[in-house]
Amino acid sequence: MKKLTSLILLAVSQPAISHELETLTVEGRQINLVGDAVSASEGVVGQKEISLRPMLRTGEVLEMVPGMVVTQHSGTGKANQYFLRGFNLDHGTDFATFVDGMPVNMRTHGHGQGYSDLNFVIPETISKLTYKKGAYYADVGDFSGAGSARIDTADAFEQGLASMTVGHDDYYRLLVMDSIRFAGGTTSYAIEGNRYHGPWSDIDEDLDKLNLLLKHTIPLTDGHLNLTFMAYDNSWNSADQIPERAVNQGQISELGSIDDTVGGESSRYSFSLDWQQGNWQASAYLIDYDMNLWSNFTYFLDDEVNGDQFEQVDDRLIYGGQLSYLLDGDLAGKAMTNRFGLDLRVDDIDEVGLYHTRARQRLGVTRSDEVKELSTGLFWENRIVWNDQLRTVLGARYDYYHFDVDDRVGVNRNGVDLSSNSGETDDDLLSFKGSVIYAFNHEWEAYISAGQGFHSNDARGTTINIDPADGNGVSTVDPLVRSFGYETGLRGFITDKLSVSMALWTLELDSELVFVGDAGNTEASRESERKGVELTMHYHLDDHWSLDLEYAYTDAEFKDDAPEGNEIPGAIKNVFQAGLTADFPSGWFGSLRVRHFGERPLIEDGSVKSDDSTIWNLRVGYRVNNWTFRGDVLNLTDSNDSDIDYFYASRLAGEPSGGVEDIHFHPIEPRTFRFTAEYRF
């Protein structure tokens, strides 16, 4: 924290100078993608659209992706839960996320494979969010089955901004951001501080978050050079999911907890470089990341005396980069481009560990490993415009992974010698992708797309021989898991008024990752298949009013027949989102939004289901001179629906030693008011 505070003081001490900066305006969904998109399932969102949307948490920026649901089952500082295309993505598996070219998903993470924590992002600094659903894109590799999103921060801020937000339950947020001319380019900075008590009856969430962004942009002939430093430091206490029976029996309220000593702390420091000149593009990054997370999902099921609390540890360096070249040409007189690229990533993990704890004090180590994980990827994408109506996009990708796992424990707390879990392995995959696009006219076009994707598995699972719990022999998992998807779709863009898209899609996965309550992580399961339909519409009624509607339906099931059933726990069938937005020249603006996701099976036979969930959010604001005032009402109707539901066995004090199978849920936070005052300079 001292390190980050010093960096913040250095940033704010820089003198502000001329604001005559060249800025890039991104109109987001008013961009016409007809003639450029590869599928019906991609899009662009700009800062203007983000700024008008009320959000409870930073990670909810991904709800700008149509059909995506972002929730939470723990404290504010933890990565969100993500749902898309019938996936309970846990904290990010099968959806790849990038910020300024840096990967967000964590491989072989202490809490879960693909862990995607977006708390280091400051929403006001985002210039655009580009999303691509499906595995039809050659430049995206790991975690790409359901899709991907790329978040780009702005090279320059049009005006300086000082913002303060206060709200219910001791919510405080301060933000200062600006751009200055410096060293032959433009330097932009943003500093965010956030404190939050939370609405919980027996926990002070005590969120203490600091964020810093420093970005220097140098214009080049036909290109640019960006140098970016980001710093994030956070600590919090958690109100984790709770058993339904404890609420029904009056032991706790819906805002209560069983273990009030869980929580976490995490930091992320990164330096990245992005260079683009002519048809060449390159990026490189170095990320220093650590996390300590304390959880207790089963309470006294395994240890009736000390309880089942555990600590998950992750301490790593990530470094890598990407290089690509776009070659313009023609084929038999037809316009053609070929893009060639390669990427490299190394996760140098000093420790990924699991400890048994009580009130955050370690009682013994279950497992602790040092891991080196390297991946390289080569990709090629070919685009040909055959005539005014027909174009094709073909791609291929080769990925190679090497895993090196070293046990740090020897004999663990259960008396199991884990040294045989050390080892090395590697794997590779060749993937093919393609789309055929037919344009009916300048406003409508249709797509047929297909592609192979994959997700990597936890490196520890690729070399494991001994179960840390009981010493029994276990089988390794496949290092890389194949997915295959295809879809047909339609997109329309009528002037700048109406943007509409529809997609019918199918996705097959060789191995499903499912959440395991008593382990607090995910493990590989059976093959699965999903299919669905998505409808998206954005309609600008006039210069001031706009309406957006999104609906997604998914049918998800395991492919084989098994006695326990074939439904996939956590797979949402129905997702509906809608919003009405107004922005008037008089200074008034506002947004009313609703998000609904339907019931979902919690176990394979479908006999236990969650309830559906609906939440309304409202934003109303007014701009006058350089000031902006806005009020947010989050959970407008004070819904007591759940953010997340699981079904598994846990044991409360005094219950039978075998525990009780029950629904465990995390409630939507009660209605809360937040007021923001902003000054632009």
PyMOL commands that set and color helices and strands:
alter all, ss='L'
color gray80, all
select helices_A, chain A and resi 2-12+28-30+47-51+58-64+123-125+244-248+419-421+459-463
alter helices_A, ss='H'
color red, helices_A
select strands_A, chain A and resi 42-46+69-71+81-84+87-88+95-99+102-103+126-133+147-153+161-167+171-182+185-196+207-220+223-237+242-243+263-277+280-295+310-331+334-358+361-385+390-407+423-439+444-456+480-494+498-509+513-516+521-524+528-540+545-558+574-583+588-597+613-624+627-634+642-650+660-667+672-680
alter strands_A, ss='S'
color yellow, strands_A
deselect
rebuild
show_as cartoon
